[in-house]
Amino acid sequence: MDSNTVFVTDDVRALGIDPVGCHIRNLDVQAETDALDAEINEINQLTGDASEVVESDVVDGSRELFRRLGRPDQEPAGEQLVKLIEARGFNRNNNVVDAYNIVGARSGAIMGMHDAGDISAPITIRRAEGGETMLPIFHEEPETATQGDLLWESDEDILALLGPVSRDADAFKVTESTDEVLLIVPGNPSMSEADGRALCRETFTLIKRTCPDAEMEFLHVQRDVTTGSRVTTPADD
């Protein structure tokens, strides 16, 4: 990923959110590791009773974000994760995804993690025009955005959609061949920019435990983009 910029359109800012993002490089994705056992065991204490997280200000703020998006019945991804762990326990994946899910479960926040290997253009966080499609992770069929839904994209490739689903795109999921990721925290009306940055740092700290060569940098967020603007990679001369 060559770009370190996130463009946030003015209609997204009008939702009362302060998105942040970071880029984490030099990853060694491992299917099995015991380095995060203590944190996973702690998260598994949510099994049977996750009320403290589900009733937190962060989760309530995510519900408010969906109300402002016109989808009051949609369950935000962070809440979905916590309730899934409450019902079934923590589902291990790999060291990088596990670190991400640990932070998501602790906080209940909406976050997106994407393989950054094929992302070279700036990221744009915008309201959907309507009709955009994305195959969500863990889904077999694409979902179509309605006008006003929230999404982030790079060069018109949608990375995540908050609308008919609250999911990341399957095309950019983290696998054992991933060596760099993009982490986006869209925030909600109850979260500050500092809160989002803290979630990025917390995720990186856990990743660093199993990827000692990993490096992180925050993305530059430009918050004065006019609604309807589309940011793409310039054509080569």
Secondary structure, DSSP 4 states (H G I P E B T S, - for coil): ----EEEEEHHHHTTT---EEEEEES----S--STTHHHHHHHGGGTT--HHHHTSHHHHHHHHHHHHTT-TTPPPHHHHHHHHHHHH------HHHHHHHHHHHHH----EEEE-TT--SPEEEEE--S--EE-BTT-SS-EEPPTT-EEEEETTEEEEEESSSEEEBGGG---TT---EEEEE---TT--HHHHHHHHHHHHHHHHHH-TT-EEEEPEEEEEEPTT----PPPP-
